[in-house]
């Protein structure tokens, strides 16, 4: 279940997955590989910084364009 209350400037794992066009498993892999860092929330419902997700999305777009 997605958290209803979240600090401004943060995204849930579900929102990150939608932004990047990947699954929740893909989000977990990004965290495991050190490409995305949790910035709050709980163990079961982590939050991620909007800035970190934006940087990651731009890197992915740049890689696709090349």
C-alpha positions as CSV (number, residue, x, y, z in Angstrom):
1,X,0.0,0.0,0.0
2,X,1.3,3.4,-0.9
3,X,1.8,6.0,1.9
4,X,-0.8,8.8,1.8
5,X,1.3,11.4,3.7
6,X,4.8,12.1,2.4
7,X,7.2,14.9,3.0
8,X,7.5,17.5,0.2
9,X,10.4,16.8,-2.2
10,X,10.1,13.0,-1.8
11,X,8.6,10.2,-3.8
12,X,7.3,6.7,-2.8
13,X,8.7,3.6,-4.5
14,X,5.6,3.4,-6.6
15,X,6.0,6.9,-7.8
16,X,9.7,6.3,-8.6
17,X,8.7,3.2,-10.6
18,X,6.2,5.2,-12.6
19,X,8.6,8.1,-13.2
20,X,11.3,5.8,-14.5
21,X,9.0,3.4,-16.3
22,X,10.2,0.4,-14.3
23,X,8.8,-2.1,-11.8
24,X,9.1,-2.0,-8.0
25,X,11.7,-4.8,-8.4
26,X,13.6,-2.4,-10.6
27,X,13.5,0.3,-7.9
28,X,14.9,-2.3,-5.4
29,X,17.7,-3.2,-7.8
30,X,18.6,0.5,-8.2
31,X,18.9,0.8,-4.4
32,X,20.8,-2.5,-4.1
33,X,23.3,-1.3,-6.8
34,X,23.8,2.0,-5.1
35,X,22.3,4.1,-7.9
36,X,19.4,5.3,-5.7
37,X,19.4,6.1,-2.0
38,X,16.5,6.1,0.4
39,X,15.9,9.4,2.0
40,X,13.2,8.7,4.5
41,X,10.0,6.7,5.2
42,X,10.1,3.3,6.7
43,X,11.7,0.0,5.8
44,X,8.4,-1.2,4.3
45,X,7.6,2.2,2.6
46,X,10.8,4.0,1.7
47,X,10.9,7.5,0.3
48,X,13.3,8.8,-2.3
49,X,14.4,12.3,-3.1
50,X,12.8,14.0,-6.1
51,X,16.2,15.4,-7.0
52,X,17.9,12.0,-7.0
53,X,15.1,10.5,-9.1
54,X,15.3,13.4,-11.6
55,X,19.1,13.0,-12.0
56,X,18.6,9.2,-12.5
57,X,15.9,9.8,-15.1
58,X,18.1,12.3,-17.0
59,X,21.0,9.8,-17.0
60,X,18.7,7.1,-18.3
61,X,17.4,9.4,-21.1
62,X,20.9,10.4,-22.1
63,X,21.9,6.8,-22.3
64,X,18.9,5.9,-24.4
65,X,19.6,8.8,-26.8
66,X,23.2,7.8,-27.3
